[in-house]
């Protein structure tokens, strides 16, 4: 296997993966063609058992939800619950801590300039910039025992939502298969370890897509689905607003003309109530119902706008070099690059590659085999199913809409992921219906998906924490062992990586056992926290240095260097 460093190495690795997976496709097709009766004595009984299991809707959904939950629990416990890495994670955890304490926001700290950090506003109140839904599910987990419990619940809920969506399109046994594919997909497993994953957005997207199908089915109309359409749209607005708007417009453009308009009053009522709640939430945080915390943060710290056609903001005066470097770094350069046609095409290609790699991870051989054949079969099935072209059109419109954003990440595409699952499962149905060889071919593809999921779970369970996570865990352990309350002043070097940010605090800063602060004229900070054990942390030293600044600390004043 060639080294994957640099452009040429990455190209070689991609070529090897594509060639390997193309070879596996040929092998699977050859086996199904040459030995169509292979394994029939096991496949037929398994299909009968599958039908019996999925016939009992309640039990099958319970098994699916519990399986997804405990799979996530197992992976996370094997990895270890290290401190989270990534600015987004700490932004959502601040929201979770705020909600878990029964508040929507927090009063600004009198020395808030020392605690400025990414994705957090300190004026007019102290709060996360993000929409509240992800923070709410993490708060539920925190109340139960740990924020990660909320992530695991959201992952199980995403599988159930996808099953509900698929039930509007295909038989129950195939819908249950779709839910299993969701749980075993490498990206879903990855999101099950993140505080900022896409499972909630996937759930909301599934509600929107499933509700539309039920509303436009004139043979078996289900007006009550309009409630779920409203809940899905409102949920998207409170977890991934832009991508949710794109999906809502894409589905609406394709299906709104086919539904009965008199059923949509339920959707309008839900959205009205959700809009009132969002206005109240914004008012409590920003002082204005129509002003989002996200917009407040961007006005205070951001430069590059969210959408490509928007104009950049004037560069603000930053009090901290690390925040200036971050906001004038990758986001800003990516936005500038896309202001030319050639740059936009290049970045759009990278965006599509990212989303494609998420749906079809080439490093895990089973997934491309499954999805390549299933998608090919789905294209063939489009000639027989009138609704398949509409589904493909919605997916295309959604994907094109994502290209309007200045930046990109894998979980941005989560609302549209249920569409991929729907197309793939329909392709498997079409393959299964083929004469003679279809049963074996579909069975081999499903087995490949299971192998892929097990492989991905094993790789995740063996993954190592980042150096930042190990160092932060070591510092926290040291401070807890020392006892008492602590103030850690963080001093970065000139070459510090802004992605490894240490200054994140809980909702109630003054009552936190460990407070993280920036080195900004610390005299007033030292006076304010004179009752705490004060430390100076230099995380960029190798190994990091943690020195006591307190004249009479509660324990030894010897420097702690991370060894």
C-alpha positions, -999 to 999 in steps of 0.1 A, spaced: 0 0 0 15 34 -10 20 61 15 -10 85 15 9 117 23 6 145 -2 -16 148 -33 2 120 -53 1 96 -23 -36 103 -17 -43 98 -54 -25 64 -54 -43 53 -22 -77 63 -38 -68 44 -69 -58 13 -50 -91 14 -30 -112 19 -61 -95 -9 -79 -98 -32 -49 -135 -25 -45 -141 -28 -82 -125 -62 -80 -147 -72 -51 -178 -61 -71 -166 -85 -99 -161 -113 -74 -196 -109 -59 -212 -108 -93 -192 -138 -104 -202 -159 -74 -239 -150 -78 -237 -158 -115 -218 -191 -113 -233 -205 -81 -269 -191 -78 -280 -218 -54 -250 -214 -31 -261 -213 6 -298 -215 -2 -302 -240 27 -293 -211 51 -306 -181 32 -342 -192 30 -346 -200 68 -329 -167 76 -353 -148 54 -383 -166 71 -368 -157 105 -364 -121 93 -400 -118 83 -412 -132 116 -390 -107 135 -401 -77 116 -438 -88 116 -438 -78 153 -433 -41 149 -429 -32 186 -403 -59 194 -383 -54 162 -380 -16 169 -371 -22 205 -344 -47 194 -331 -22 169 -330 7 193 -314 -13 221 -289 -28 197 -278 7 184 -276 21 219 -255 -6 234 -233 -7 203 -225 29 208 -219 24 245 -195 -5 238 -175 15 213 -172 46 235 -162 26 266 -135 8 247 -122 41 234 -124 57 268 -144 88 278 -116 113 272 -122 151 272 -137 160 239 -117 175 211 -130 202 188 -145 236 192 -180 225 182 -181 198 209 -174 223 237 -199 248 223 -227 221 225 -215 210 259 -219 246 272 -255 246 259 -261 212 276 -247 224 309 -268 255 307 -300 236 300 -292 209 326 -291 236 352 -326 248 342 -315 279 323 -316 290 286 -286 313 290 -262 326 317 -254 361 329 -221 375 315 -191 371 337 -176 404 350 -142 393 337 -155 377 305 -126 389 284 -104 363 300 -128 335 290 -135 344 254 -134 313 232 -147 298 200 -184 293 192 -194 311 225 -208 345 231 -202 365 263 -223 395 255 -251 403 260 -253 369 278 -230 339 281 -242 311 259 -233 288 230 -239 302 195 -254 269 183 -291 261 179 -305 244 210 -316 209 199 -282 192 201 -275 208 234 -309 197 247 -302 160 239 -268 163 256 -284 180 286 -308 150 288 -277 127 289 -260 149 315 -291 147 337 -291 109 334 -254 106 341 -232 118 312 -237 139 281 -226 110 259 -258 92 269 -276 118 249 -254 110 219 -262 73 222 -299 79 225 -298 102 194 -281 74 174 -307 49 183 -334 74 176 -320 81 141 -323 44 132 -359 43 144 -367 75 125 -352 60 93 -373 29 97 -404 50 101 -395 69 70 -389 38 50 -422 22 61 -439 49 39 -420 36 9 -413 -1 12 -424 -32 32 -416 -35 69 -388 -61 66 -369 -39 42 -375 -8 63 -360 -27 93 -330 -36 71 -326 1 63 -325 9 100 -298 -18 106 -277 -4 77 -279 30 93 -266 17 127 -238 -3 110 -227 25 87 -192 37 96 -203 73 96 -232 67 120 -208 48 143 -184 77 141 -212 102 149 -221 80 179 -187 90 194 -190 128 187 -208 154 207 -215 173 174 -224 144 151 -252 143 126 -277 118 142 -302 144 153 -302 160 119 -306 126 103 -336 119 125 -352 152 115 -345 147 78 -361 112 80 -392 127 96 -395 153 68 -390 128 40 -413 101 55 -440 127 62 -440 140 26 -444 105 12 -474 99 35 -490 132 25 -487 126 -12 -499 90 -11 -535 95 -24 -543 58 -22 -537 57 15 -536 93 27 -524 100 62 -532 136 71 -517 131 106 -483 130 89 -485 167 86 -478 169 123 -446 150 118 -436 171 88 -439 202 111 -419 185 138 -392 175 114 -389 209 99 -388 226 133 -362 201 145 -340 209 115 -343 246 122 -330 239 157 -301 217 149 -289 224 113 -309 254 100 -293 260 67 -291 224 56 -326 219 70 -339 247 49 -322 232 18 -339 198 24 -372 214 31 -371 234 -1 -359 204 -21 -387 182 -8 -413 209 -11 -404 218 -47 -408 181 -57 -438 170 -36 -458 201 -25 -479 201 -57 -489 165 -51 -502 168 -15 -535 180 -3 -531 215 8 -559 213 34 -537 188 54 -509 213 58 -526 234 84 -512 210 110 -477 217 97 -483 254 98 -495 252 134 -464 232 145 -441 257 127 -459 287 142 -455 273 178 -418 264 170 -412 299 156 -426 315 188 -404 293 209 -373 301 188 -381 338 191 -384 335 229 -351 316 230 -333 342 209 -348 370 230 -335 354 262 -300 351 248 -296 381 224 -323 404 235 -340 403 201 -364 376 190 -352 377 154 -315 377 162 -299 343 165 -269 336 189 -251 324 158 -254 358 142 -243 376 174 -211 354 175 -203 360 138 -208 397 141 -184 398 171 -157 375 159 -164 362 124 -151 374 90 -161 349 64 -199 347 59 -219 314 59 -231 318 23 -209 324 -7 -229 354 -21 -227 373 12 -202 399 18 -175 394 44 -175 414 76 -148 439 86 -121 423 106 -129 428 143 -104 438 169 -94 405 186 -82 405 222 -65 371 217 -41 361 189 -54 325 188 -89 337 179 -76 360 152 -56 332 137 -85 309 137 -111 332 121 -86 345 95 -74 310 88 -91 281 70 -127 295 69 -116 328 55 -92 314 30 -118 289 18 -144 317 14 -119 338 -6 -110 309 -28 -146 304 -38 -150 339 -50 -136 329 -84 -153 303 -107 -122 281 -108 -119 282 -70 -156 275 -66 -153 245 -89 -123 231 -71 -138 235 -36 -171 221 -48 -153 191 -60 -137 187 -26 -171 191 -9 -187 164 -31 -157 141 -24 -162 146 13 -199 138 12 -193 109 -12 -165 95 10 -189 97 40 -216 77 22 -191 52 6 -160 50 27 -134 35 4 -111 22 32 -138 -2 43 -143 -26 14 -177 -39 21 -195 -6 19 -186 3 -17 -195 -32 -28 -229 -29 -12 -237 7 -23 -222 5 -58 -244 -25 -68 -274 -13 -48 -273 22 -64 -269 6 -99 -299 -15 -91 -319 15 -78 -313 33 -111 -328 3 -129 -356 2 -105 -364 39 -113 -380 27 -145 -404 6 -126 -411 28 -96 -427 61 -103 -415 77 -70 -378 68 -75 -369 96 -99 -385 121 -74 -363 107 -46 -332 110 -67 -341 145 -77 -346 156 -41 -311 142 -33 -296 160 -62 -312 193 -52 -301 189 -16 -265 182 -26 -264 212 -49 -278 234 -21 -249 224 2 -225 238 -23 -237 273 -15 -221 271 20 -187 287 24 -173 257 42 -182 220 47 -181 191 70 -194 156 69 -222 161 94 -236 190 73 -251 164 49 -268 144 77 -304 156 69 -301 141 34 -285 108 44 -319 90 48 -324 96 10 -292 76 3 -305 48 26 -338 48 8 -322 45 -26 -298 18 -15 -325 -4 2 -348 0 -29 -318 -12 -50 -314 -43 -27 -351 -50 -32 -347 -49 -69 -317 -72 -68 -335 -96 -45 -364 -98 -70 -341 -109 -99 -347 -145 -110 -324 -173 -98 -294 -152 -88 -311 -123 -70 -315 -140 -36 -278 -149 -33 -267 -115 -46 -288 -95 -22 -277 -118 7 -240 -113 -1 -244 -76 -2 -262 -75 32 -235 -97 47 -209 -73 33 -227 -44 51 -226 -64 84 -189 -71 80 -183 -34 72 -202 -23 103 -183 -48 125 -150 -37 110 -157 0 115 -168 -6 151 -136 -25 157 -115 2 142 -132 29 162 -129 9 194 -91 7 188 -87 44 179 -64 64 200 -72 98 216 -54 128 203 -25 143 221 -47 172 232 -72 148 247 -45 129 266 -29 161 279 -62 176 290 -71 144 308 -37 144 325 -41 180 337 -76 174 349 -65 143 368 -36 162 384 -59 190 396 -85 166 409 -58 147 428 -46 180 443 -80 188 456 -98 221 460 -108 247 433 -84 257 406 -78 285 381 -57 275 351 -42 304 331 -33 291 296 -2 305 278 2 295 242 34 296 221 36 315 188 32 283 169 1 271 187 -25 252 167 -59 270 172 -77 237 168 -63 226 202 -81 250 223 -80 247 261 -101 276 273 -136 262 276 -157 265 307 -190 253 321 -222 273 324 -215 286 359 -179 296 357 -174 308 393 -187 275 407 -167 252 384 -140 232 402 -116 240 373 -117 273 355 -97 278 323 -87 314 314 -65 333 289 -33 351 299 -47 387 296 -33 411 323 -40 385 349 -37 408 380 -74 414 382 -81 377 375 -57 367 404 -74 391 427 -109 379 418 -100 343 423 -77 347 453 -93 318 471 -83 293 443 -52 274 436 -38 292 405 -17 275 378 1 285 346 -3 259 318 20 259 288 4 232 266 27 237 236 58 226 256 69 191 251 58 177 274 33 203 286 42 223 317 18 230 346 33 253 373 17 266 405 14 304 409 0 302 444 23 311 472 5 287 497 -11 261 476 -31 232 491 -4 207 480 31 206 465 43 236 444 66 214 423 60 219 386 40 192 369 54 185 334 30 158 322 53 129 328 
